[in-house]
Amino acid sequence: MALTAFPISPAKPLTAITTIPQFPHNPKTLILQQCKTTRDLNQVHAHLIKTRLLLNPTITENLLESAAILLPNAMDYALSIFHNLDEPDTLVYNIMIRSLTYKLSPLEAFLLFKKMQESSAEPDEFTLSSILKACSKLRALREGEQIHAHIVKCGFKSNGFVENTLIHMYATCGELEVARRVFDGLPERARMAWNSMLAGYMKNKCWDEVVKLFHEMLKLGVGFDEVTLISVLTACGRLANLELGEWIGDYIEANRLKGNIALVTSLVDMYAKCGQVETARRFFDRMDRRDVVAWSAMISGYSQANRCREALDLFHDMQKANVDPNEVTMVSVLYSCAVLGALKTGKWVEFYIKKKKLKLTVNLGTALIDFYAKCGCIDSSVEVFNRMPSTNVFSWTALIQGLASNGQGKGALEYFQLMQEKNIKPNNVTFIAVLSACSHAGLVNEGRNLFTSMIKDFGIEPRIEHYGSMVDILGRAGLIEEAYQFIKNMPIQPNAVVWRTLLASCRAHKNVEIGEESLKHIISLETPHSGDYILLSNIYASVDRREDAMRVRDQMREKGIEKAPGCSLIELDGVIYEFFAEDKACPHLEEVYNATHDMMKRIKEAGYVPYTADARLDAEEDEKEASVSHHSEKLAIAFGLIRTLPGTTLRISKNLRVCTDCHNATKMISKVFNRQIVVRDWKCFHHFKEGSCSCNDYW
């Protein structure tokens, strides 16, 4: 063995690691337990060289284990020791391959394994297990198959430890059938093997197989553990299998396993994904300690249940608890911010990402693109997209959809073209986004060509959403008869959404006959909601058929169909304020209504005329003007005007389609008060500026 002395600078005298009266003849405990830093190890290493104890293979292995595995940031030191060994044995190679796999580079581990094969050291079960894990990390299926052949050739086929990592390798590389053959071929299947197979199915999102395999375990009386239950609970959440999930929950309670934070977190996640958010919260609140995964599971549960305000409230509690969020937390928070239009909170998330120098992953970047787009800040979406180190079809689709819904249809088509130039293949959701762009921009021919190209060039079979988008394109352009015939010729049965899209176009273009036909089809397919009747009533009113308009409203009353209350949200200084139409219980009631009265007075002086057909059904004639002036978005806008500085952009989110009167009023407000106002209704964005709207008065 070549001995190398490590120079020590006299300017920095070393301090003793610990007070050791005499250096032990067998320093294993000293090396593995008392060496806490590289500097400590350096002193021990120097002494071993001096005393020639380094020639003892066991002591060398202890030194390597400490440097390569136990100490942080000491891998280079371990490599320097390793490269100076004349003939490393199997145990030394095992230490280095294992540490390279987990700490530095699985590729380096694989290269070292090849070097080992060329030496006199023979791989054992620990070598093979470590190198199979390296193959898993690299998704190196071909190399993994070669190692499998070596395992069979050298007689390790019956070794359960090796076989488990083999199952894991095949499952990680997507070869589930091969993994299952290895599993089924085991002479004895220990619990670890079952867990490896369950983890493989889980990794590949084969949730049904996870549940089936668990039932097989129960049938055969195979003992399971917490690792098993975490896999099965994850599957139960994805399958909404509440019955099995509750059974596991009862098992956890009965066997006092609630101290396992990972297991209880999986239980919280399962209940939340099965729609049992209150039950999930009870388990969450009872946890003795909560790590970032637990907080993220509960926040995600609220987000997925569209209880977004509660998601953000819990996120603020997480910050107070000094728990740093991870990527999963941030994606859920950004989704909730997007739904609520909570721009300030979402901007804080991006600031946090930059401050912590976190990688802008595809998932996180896509969530940011979607968030900014849904807050009406489409320029910020483009900026995030351009900063992302890597993108995928979902990133491109989110940007294209954002541009489309914000009235930038031509920009959306430009990115769709660029996407193809970058060899990113669009999926069916991308085509929904790009057809939506054509609809908003009035690009009828482009829409027709894209619909054809989708089938012909990309082999994507149109779904009901694509047909609905084509109806919207034609209807928006006033081609009502063509849109009607398009529906009649569809190869699949049109649903109520398709007919509702046509009905909305009939309202915009005052086509009574096809509007009536559309409502009949909606009624035959599902229970219509108030918006369907109101659209037809508005069509009658637009052609002066007042009696028919009132008849439709009377039908609504007779059938007990009530119009859903309008609700609008505005975020000011990080606080979300909620307003309902004619709200008498809103915070700052007097202030809000006084501000609304003054706002309406000023726009009337500028030429605004109330469209009282949008008043509530039971309003008397002399109440109708007051009724429309107290719609939820007007209350929110008035509140925003008095609570923000002049020139500040106001951002409103509404649960319903913007009515004609509010659309007319908001255009006038933007002009009179010199404000940009962004209103997001359930269909699209309206960017109001200087008396006009980005939707060109069709929505």
C-alpha positions in Angstrom: 0.0 0.0 0.0 1.3 3.4 -0.9 1.3 5.7 2.2 0.5 9.3 1.7 1.1 11.9 4.4 -1.4 14.9 4.5 0.4 18.2 5.1 -0.8 20.3 8.0 -0.4 24.1 8.0 1.6 25.3 11.0 -0.5 28.5 10.9 -3.6 26.5 12.0 -2.5 24.1 14.8 -4.9 21.2 15.2 -7.0 20.9 18.3 -7.3 17.4 19.8 -10.5 15.6 18.9 -11.0 14.3 22.4 -8.7 13.7 25.3 -7.4 10.2 24.7 -4.8 9.1 27.1 -3.5 6.4 24.8 -4.4 5.8 21.1 -6.3 2.4 21.1 -4.8 -0.6 19.4 -8.2 -1.2 17.7 -9.5 2.3 17.0 -12.9 1.1 15.5 -15.0 2.9 18.1 -12.9 6.0 17.9 -13.2 6.2 14.1 -16.9 5.3 13.8 -18.3 7.1 16.8 -16.0 9.9 17.9 -14.9 11.4 14.6 -17.4 14.1 14.0 -15.6 16.2 11.3 -13.1 15.7 8.5 -10.6 17.4 10.7 -11.0 14.8 13.3 -10.6 12.1 10.7 -7.5 13.8 9.4 -5.8 13.4 12.7 -6.7 9.8 13.1 -5.7 9.1 9.5 -2.3 10.7 10.1 -1.8 8.6 13.3 -2.7 5.4 11.4 -0.2 6.1 8.7 2.5 6.9 11.3 1.8 3.7 13.3 1.3 1.6 10.2 -2.1 0.5 11.6 -3.5 1.5 8.2 -2.1 -1.7 6.8 -4.8 -3.5 8.8 -7.7 -4.0 6.3 -10.4 -3.8 9.0 -9.1 -0.4 10.2 -8.9 0.9 6.7 -12.5 -0.2 6.1 -13.5 1.7 9.3 -11.8 4.8 8.1 -13.4 4.6 4.7 -16.9 4.0 6.2 -16.5 7.1 8.4 -15.4 9.3 5.5 -17.7 7.9 2.8 -20.9 7.2 4.7 -21.0 8.7 8.2 -19.4 12.2 7.7 -21.1 14.8 5.5 -19.1 16.4 2.7 -16.1 14.0 3.1 -16.6 12.0 -0.2 -13.5 13.4 -1.8 -11.5 12.5 1.3 -12.8 8.9 1.1 -11.9 8.7 -2.6 -8.4 9.9 -1.9 -8.0 7.1 0.6 -9.5 4.5 -1.7 -7.3 5.4 -4.7 -4.2 4.9 -2.6 -5.1 1.3 -1.7 -3.2 -1.4 -3.6 -5.7 -4.2 -3.6 -9.1 -3.1 -2.2 -11.2 -6.1 -1.0 -14.9 -6.7 -1.5 -15.9 -4.9 1.7 -14.0 -1.8 0.7 -15.7 -1.8 -2.8 -19.0 -2.2 -1.1 -18.5 0.8 1.1 -17.5 3.0 -1.9 -20.2 1.7 -4.3 -22.9 2.2 -1.6 -21.7 5.8 -0.8 -21.4 6.8 -4.4 -24.9 5.5 -5.2 -26.5 7.6 -2.4 -24.1 10.6 -2.0 -22.4 11.5 -5.1 -23.2 9.8 -8.4 -24.8 6.4 -9.2 -23.0 6.6 -12.6 -19.6 6.8 -10.7 -20.8 3.8 -8.6 -21.5 1.8 -11.8 -18.0 2.6 -13.2 -16.5 1.5 -9.9 -18.4 -1.8 -10.1 -16.9 -2.4 -13.5 -13.5 -1.7 -12.1 -14.2 -4.2 -9.3 -15.1 -6.9 -11.9 -11.7 -6.4 -13.5 -10.0 -6.8 -10.1 -9.6 -9.9 -7.9 -12.5 -8.7 -5.6 -15.6 -10.8 -5.9 -19.0 -9.1 -5.7 -21.3 -10.3 -2.9 -25.0 -9.8 -2.1 -24.3 -6.3 -0.7 -22.4 -5.3 -3.8 -25.1 -6.5 -6.1 -27.9 -4.9 -4.0 -26.0 -1.5 -4.1 -25.3 -1.6 -7.8 -28.9 -2.5 -8.6 -30.0 0.6 -6.6 -27.6 2.6 -8.8 -29.3 1.1 -11.9 -32.7 2.2 -10.4 -31.5 5.7 -9.9 -30.1 5.9 -13.5 -33.1 4.0 -15.0 -30.4 1.8 -16.5 -32.6 -1.2 -17.5 -30.0 -2.8 -19.9 -27.3 -2.8 -17.3 -29.8 -4.0 -14.7 -30.6 -7.0 -16.9 -26.9 -7.8 -17.2 -26.5 -7.7 -13.4 -29.6 -10.0 -13.2 -27.8 -12.5 -15.5 -24.8 -12.2 -13.2 -27.0 -12.9 -10.2 -28.4 -16.1 -11.8 -24.9 -17.2 -13.0 -23.3 -16.7 -9.6 -26.0 -18.4 -7.5 -27.5 -15.4 -5.8 -31.0 -16.1 -7.2 -32.3 -17.4 -3.8 -30.9 -14.4 -1.8 -34.0 -12.5 -0.7 -31.9 -9.3 -0.1 -30.7 -9.3 -3.7 -34.1 -10.3 -5.1 -35.8 -7.4 -3.4 -33.6 -4.8 -5.0 -34.0 -6.6 -8.3 -37.8 -6.2 -8.0 -37.2 -2.5 -7.1 -34.9 -2.0 -10.1 -37.4 -3.5 -12.7 -40.3 -1.6 -11.2 -38.4 1.7 -11.2 -37.5 1.1 -14.9 -41.2 0.5 -15.7 -40.8 -3.3 -16.2 -43.6 -4.3 -13.8 -44.4 -7.6 -15.5 -40.7 -8.7 -15.1 -40.7 -7.4 -11.5 -43.8 -9.5 -10.8 -42.2 -12.6 -12.4 -39.2 -12.2 -10.1 -41.6 -11.7 -7.1 -43.7 -14.7 -8.0 -40.6 -16.8 -8.5 -39.2 -16.3 -5.0 -39.1 -19.6 -3.1 -40.1 -17.7 0.1 -41.6 -14.2 0.0 -40.7 -12.3 3.1 -42.5 -9.1 4.1 -39.7 -7.1 2.5 -40.4 -8.7 -0.9 -44.1 -7.9 -0.6 -43.3 -4.3 0.3 -40.9 -4.0 -2.7 -43.6 -5.2 -5.1 -46.2 -2.8 -3.5 -43.7 0.1 -3.8 -43.1 -0.8 -7.5 -46.9 -0.7 -8.2 -47.2 2.5 -6.3 -44.2 4.1 -8.1 -45.9 3.3 -11.4 -49.4 4.5 -10.2 -50.9 1.0 -10.6 -53.3 1.7 -7.7 -55.6 -1.3 -8.3 -52.7 -3.7 -8.2 -51.5 -2.3 -4.9 -55.0 -3.0 -3.4 -55.2 -6.5 -5.0 -51.7 -7.4 -3.7 -52.6 -6.3 -0.2 -55.8 -8.4 -0.2 -53.6 -11.3 -1.3 -51.3 -10.7 1.6 -54.3 -10.7 4.0 -55.6 -13.9 2.4 -52.3 -15.7 2.8 -51.8 -14.4 6.3 -48.6 -12.6 5.5 -47.7 -10.1 8.2 -47.6 -6.5 7.2 -46.0 -3.4 8.7 -46.2 0.4 8.6 -44.3 0.5 5.2 -47.0 -1.8 3.7 -49.8 0.4 5.1 -48.3 3.6 3.7 -48.3 2.1 0.2 -51.9 0.8 0.5 -53.2 4.1 2.0 -51.7 6.0 -0.9 -53.5 3.7 -3.3 -56.8 4.1 -1.3 -56.5 7.9 -1.7 -56.0 7.7 -5.4 -58.9 5.2 -5.9 -61.2 6.9 -3.4 -61.4 3.5 -1.6 -62.7 4.8 1.6 -63.8 1.4 3.0 -60.3 -0.1 2.9 -58.8 3.2 4.1 -61.1 3.3 7.1 -60.2 -0.3 7.9 -56.5 0.7 8.0 -57.4 3.7 10.1 -59.1 1.5 12.6 -56.1 -0.8 12.6 -53.8 2.1 13.3 -56.0 3.2 16.2 -56.3 -0.3 17.6 -52.6 -1.1 17.4 -51.5 2.3 18.8 -49.5 3.2 15.7 -50.4 6.9 15.8 -46.8 7.8 16.8 -45.6 6.9 13.3 -45.6 10.3 11.6 -45.3 9.0 8.1 -48.1 6.5 8.6 -50.5 9.1 10.1 -49.6 11.6 7.3 -50.6 8.9 4.8 -53.9 8.5 6.6 -54.5 12.3 6.5 -53.7 12.3 2.8 -56.1 9.3 2.2 -59.0 10.9 4.0 -58.5 14.2 2.2 -58.4 12.6 -1.2 -61.5 10.6 -0.4 -63.3 13.8 0.3 -63.3 13.3 4.1 -61.5 16.6 4.7 -62.9 17.1 8.2 -61.7 13.6 9.3 -58.3 14.3 7.8 -58.1 17.5 9.8 -59.0 15.7 13.0 -56.1 13.3 12.5 -53.8 16.1 11.5 -54.7 18.1 14.7 -54.1 15.1 16.9 -50.5 14.6 15.6 -47.9 15.1 18.3 -45.5 16.6 15.8 -46.0 17.6 12.2 -43.3 17.7 9.5 -43.5 19.4 6.2 -45.0 16.3 4.6 -47.9 16.3 7.0 -48.6 20.0 6.6 -48.4 19.6 2.8 -50.8 16.7 2.8 -53.4 18.7 4.7 -53.0 21.8 2.6 -53.2 19.7 -0.5 -56.4 18.1 0.8 -58.1 21.5 1.2 -56.9 22.6 -2.2 -58.2 19.5 -3.9 -61.6 19.9 -2.2 -61.6 23.5 -3.5 -61.6 24.8 0.1 -58.9 27.2 -0.9 -59.3 29.8 1.8 -58.8 27.1 4.4 -55.7 25.9 2.5 -54.2 29.4 2.7 -55.2 29.8 6.3 -53.4 26.5 7.1 -50.4 27.6 5.1 -50.2 30.8 7.3 -50.3 28.5 10.4 -47.5 26.5 8.9 -45.4 29.6 8.6 -46.1 30.5 12.2 -45.0 27.0 13.2 -41.6 27.7 11.4 -41.9 24.7 9.1 -40.3 25.5 5.7 -42.6 24.5 2.8 -41.4 22.1 0.1 -42.4 21.9 -3.6 -45.6 20.0 -2.9 -46.7 22.7 -0.4 -46.0 25.4 -2.9 -47.8 23.8 -5.7 -51.0 23.4 -3.5 -50.7 27.0 -2.3 -50.2 28.4 -5.8 -53.3 26.4 -6.9 -55.4 27.9 -4.1 -54.0 31.4 -4.8 -55.0 30.9 -8.5 -58.6 29.9 -7.6 -59.0 32.8 -5.2 -57.0 35.4 -7.2 -54.7 35.8 -4.2 -51.9 37.6 -6.1 -49.9 38.8 -3.1 -49.7 35.4 -1.4 -48.7 33.8 -4.7 -46.1 36.4 -5.3 -44.7 35.6 -1.9 -44.3 32.0 -2.9 -42.2 33.0 -6.0 -40.1 35.4 -3.8 -39.5 32.5 -1.4 -38.4 30.2 -4.3 -35.9 32.9 -5.4 -34.7 33.7 -1.8 -34.0 30.1 -1.0 -32.5 29.5 -4.5 -34.7 26.6 -5.0 -34.8 24.9 -8.4 -37.7 26.0 -10.6 -38.9 22.5 -11.4 -41.4 21.7 -14.1 -44.2 21.2 -11.5 -43.4 24.3 -9.6 -42.9 26.4 -12.8 -46.1 25.2 -14.3 -48.0 26.0 -11.1 -46.6 29.5 -11.2 -47.5 29.9 -14.9 -51.1 28.8 -14.1 -51.3 31.0 -11.0 -50.2 34.2 -12.8 -52.5 33.5 -15.7 -55.5 33.0 -13.5 -54.7 36.2 -11.7 -54.7 38.0 -15.0 -50.9 38.6 -15.0 -50.2 36.9 -18.3 -46.9 38.8 -18.8 -45.6 37.3 -15.6 -46.6 33.8 -16.8 -44.5 34.3 -19.9 -41.6 35.5 -17.8 -41.7 32.4 -15.6 -42.0 30.2 -18.6 -38.9 31.7 -20.2 -36.9 31.3 -16.9 -37.7 27.6 -16.5 -34.6 25.4 -17.1 -36.8 22.6 -18.5 -40.4 22.5 -19.6 -42.8 19.7 -20.7 -46.1 19.5 -22.5 -48.0 20.6 -19.3 -45.9 23.8 -19.0 -46.6 24.7 -22.7 -50.3 23.9 -22.3 -50.6 26.0 -19.2 -49.1 29.0 -21.0 -51.2 28.5 -24.1 -54.3 28.2 -22.0 -53.4 31.3 -20.0 -52.8 33.4 -23.1 -56.1 32.2 -24.6 -58.2 33.0 -21.5 -56.6 36.4 -21.1 -57.6 37.4 -24.6 -54.2 36.9 -26.4 -55.3 34.2 -28.9 -52.7 35.0 -31.5 -49.9 34.9 -28.9 -51.3 31.4 -27.8 -51.1 30.2 -31.5 -47.5 31.5 -31.8 -46.4 29.5 -28.7 -48.3 26.5 -30.1 -46.2 26.8 -33.3 -43.0 27.2 -31.3 -43.9 24.2 -29.2 -43.9 22.0 -32.3 -40.6 23.5 -33.5 -39.1 22.4 -30.1 -40.4 18.9 -30.8 -42.8 19.0 -27.8 -45.8 16.8 -28.9 -49.1 18.4 -27.9 -51.7 16.3 -26.1 -55.5 16.4 -26.0 -55.5 19.1 -23.3 -53.1 21.3 -25.5 -55.7 21.2 -28.3 -58.5 22.2 -25.9 -56.3 25.2 -25.0 -55.4 26.2 -28.6 -58.9 25.8 -29.8 -60.0 28.0 -27.0 -57.4 30.6 -28.2 -59.0 30.5 -31.7 -62.4 31.0 -30.1 -61.4 34.1 -28.1 -59.5 35.6 -31.0 -62.2 34.9 -33.6 -59.9 32.8 -35.7 -62.4 30.5 -37.3 -60.4 29.1 -40.2 -57.4 28.4 -37.9 -59.7 26.6 -35.5 -61.1 24.4 -38.3 -57.6 23.6 -39.5 -56.4 22.7 -36.0 -59.4 20.5 -35.4 -58.6 18.6 -38.6 -54.8 18.5 -37.8 -55.4 17.1 -34.4 -56.8 13.9 -35.9 -54.8 13.8 -39.1 -51.3 14.8 -37.9 -51.3 13.9 -34.3 -53.6 10.9 -34.1 -55.6 12.5 -31.2 -59.2 11.4 -31.2 -61.5 14.4 -30.4 -63.2 14.3 -27.0 -66.4 16.1 -26.1 -64.4 19.1 -25.0 -62.9 19.5 -28.4 -66.3 19.4 -30.1 -67.5 21.9 -27.6 -64.6 24.2 -28.4 -65.5 24.1 -32.1 -69.1 25.0 -31.3 -67.8 27.9 -29.3 -65.5 29.1 -32.2 -68.4 29.0 -34.7 -70.9 30.5 -32.3 -68.7 33.4 -31.2 -68.2 34.2 -34.9 -72.0 34.4 -35.4 -72.1 31.2 -37.5 -75.0 29.8 -35.4 -76.6 27.7 -38.0 -73.2 26.1 -38.9 -72.5 25.4 -35.2 -76.0 23.8 -34.9 -75.3 21.5 -37.8 -71.9 20.7 -36.5 -73.5 19.4 -33.3 -76.1 17.4 -35.2 -73.2 15.7 -37.2 -71.0 14.9 -34.2 -70.0 11.2 -34.1 -70.5 11.2 -30.3 -73.6 12.3 -28.4 -73.4 16.0 -27.5 -73.7 16.7 -23.8 -75.4 19.6 -22.0 -72.2 21.6 -22.0 -72.1 21.6 -25.8 -75.7 22.7 -26.1 -75.1 25.3 -23.3 -72.2 26.7 -25.4 -74.5 27.1 -28.4 -77.2 28.7 -26.2 -74.7 31.3 -25.0 -73.8 32.1 -28.6 -77.5 32.5 -29.4 -77.8 35.0 -26.6 -74.9 37.1 -28.0 -76.3 36.9 -31.6 -80.1 37.1 -30.7 -81.0 33.8 -32.4 -84.3 32.8 -30.7 -85.1 29.6 -32.6 -81.8 27.8 -32.1 -81.7 29.2 -28.5 -85.0 27.5 -27.8 -83.9 24.3 -29.4 -80.6 24.4 -27.3 -82.5 24.7 -24.0 -84.8 21.8 -24.9 -81.7 19.5 -25.4 -80.2 20.7 -22.1 -83.4 19.8 -20.3 -83.5 16.4 -21.9 -79.9 15.6 -20.8 -79.8 17.0 -17.2 -81.5 19.1 -14.7 -80.9 22.7 -16.1 -79.6 25.3 -13.8 -80.7 28.9 -13.4 -78.1 30.2 -15.9 -79.7 28.2 -18.8 -83.1 29.8 -18.3 -81.6 33.3 -17.8 -79.8 33.0 -21.1 -83.0 32.2 -23.0 -84.9 34.9 -21.1 -82.2 37.4 -22.1 -82.5 36.2 -25.7 -86.2 37.0 -25.7 -85.6 40.4 -24.0 -83.0 41.3 -26.6 -85.6 41.0 -29.4 -88.3 42.8 -27.4 -90.3 39.6 -26.6 -90.9 40.7 -23.0 -93.8 38.4 -22.3 -91.7 35.4 -23.3 -88.8 36.6 -21.2 -91.1 36.9 -18.1 -92.7 33.5 -18.9 -89.2 31.8 -18.7 -88.6 33.6 -15.4 -92.0 32.4 -14.1 -91.1 28.8 -15.1 -88.0 29.1 -13.0 -90.1 30.2 -10.0 -92.6 27.4 -10.5 -89.8 24.8 -10.7 -88.1 26.2 -7.6 -85.0 27.0 -9.6 -83.1 29.8 -7.8 -80.3 31.8 -9.3 -77.0 31.0 -7.7 -75.9 34.0 -5.6 -73.2 36.0 -7.2 -69.9 36.0 -5.2 -66.9 38.1 -5.9 -63.4 38.1 -4.2 -60.8 40.8 -4.1 -57.4 40.6 -2.4 -56.1 43.7 -0.7 -52.8 43.7 1.3 -52.8 39.9 1.4 -56.4 39.7 2.9 -59.2 38.2 0.7 -62.5 40.0 1.0 -65.7 38.2 -0.2 -68.9 40.0 -1.4 -72.3 38.6 -2.3 -74.9 40.3 -4.4 -77.0 42.7 -2.3 -74.9 41.5 0.7 -76.3 42.9 4.0 -73.7 41.1 6.1 -70.5 42.0 4.5 -67.7 43.6 6.6 -67.5 47.4 6.4 -71.1 47.4 5.2 -71.8 51.1 5.4 -68.4 52.0 3.9 -68.9 49.6 1.0 -72.5 50.7 0.1 -71.6 54.4 0.4 -68.6 53.9 -2.0 -70.9 51.9 -4.4 -73.5 54.7 -4.4 -70.8 57.3 -5.2 -69.3 55.1 -7.9 -72.6 54.4 -9.6 -73.5 58.2 -9.5 -70.2 59.1 -11.2 -70.5 56.6 -14.1 -74.2 57.6 -14.6 -73.0 61.2 -15.1 -70.6 59.9 -17.7 -73.4 58.1 -19.7 -73.9 54.7 -18.0 -77.5 53.4 -18.3 -78.5 50.5 -16.0 -79.6 47.3 -17.8 -82.3 46.3 -15.4 -83.1 43.0 -17.1 -80.2 41.6 -15.0 -82.0 42.5 -11.7 -83.1 39.6 -9.4 -86.4 38.0 -10.3 -88.5 39.1 -7.4 -87.4 42.8 -7.6 -90.2 45.3 -8.0 -89.8 47.7 -11.0 -88.6 50.6 -8.8 -86.1 48.2 -7.0 -84.4 46.9 -10.2 -81.9 49.6 -10.6 -80.8 49.3 -7.0 -80.7 45.5 -7.4 -78.2 45.6 -10.3 -76.1 48.3 -8.7 -75.5 46.0 -5.8 -74.2 43.0 -7.7 -71.2 41.4 -6.0 -68.5 42.6 -8.4 -69.7 46.2 -8.2 -69.4 46.0 -4.4 -65.9 44.5 -4.7 -64.8 47.1 -7.2 -66.1 50.0 -5.1 -64.3 48.6 -2.0 -61.1 48.3 -4.1 -61.4 51.9 -5.3 -61.5 53.4 -1.8 -58.9 51.0 -0.3 -56.2 51.3 -2.9 -54.1 54.2 -4.3 -55.2 55.9 -7.6 -53.9 54.0 -10.6 -53.7 50.6 -8.8 -55.0 47.7 -10.9 -58.0 46.0 -9.3 -58.4 42.2 -9.6 -61.7 40.6 -9.0 -62.7 36.9 -9.1 -66.4 35.9 -9.6 -68.1 32.6 -9.3 -70.6 33.3 -12.2 -70.5 34.7 -15.7 -70.3 38.5 -15.7 -73.8 39.9 -16.4 -74.4 42.5 -19.1 -75.0 45.4 -16.7 -71.8 44.7 -14.7 -69.8 44.4 -17.9 -71.2 47.8 -19.2 -70.6 49.4 -15.8 -67.1 48.1 -15.4 -66.1 49.4 -18.8 -67.4 52.8 -17.7 -65.7 52.6 -14.2 -62.3 51.9 -15.9 -62.7 55.0 -17.9 -64.1 57.4 -15.3 -61.7 56.3 -12.5 -58.7 55.7 -14.8 -58.2 52.2 -13.5 -57.3 48.9 -15.1 -59.8 46.3 -13.8 -59.3 42.6 -14.3 -62.4 40.4 -13.7 -62.2 36.7 -13.9 -65.6 35.0 -14.2 -66.1 31.2 -14.6 -65.5 31.4 -18.3 -62.7 33.8 -19.1 -60.8 37.0 -18.1 -62.0 40.5 -18.8 -59.3 43.1 -18.9 -61.1 46.5 -18.6 -59.1 49.6 -19.6 -60.1 53.1 -20.8 -63.7 52.1 -21.4 -63.2 48.9 -23.3 -62.8 45.1 -22.6 -60.4 42.5 -23.9 -63.3 40.2 -24.7 -64.7 42.6 -27.3 -68.1 42.4 -25.6 -68.6 38.7 -26.2 -68.3 36.4 -23.2 
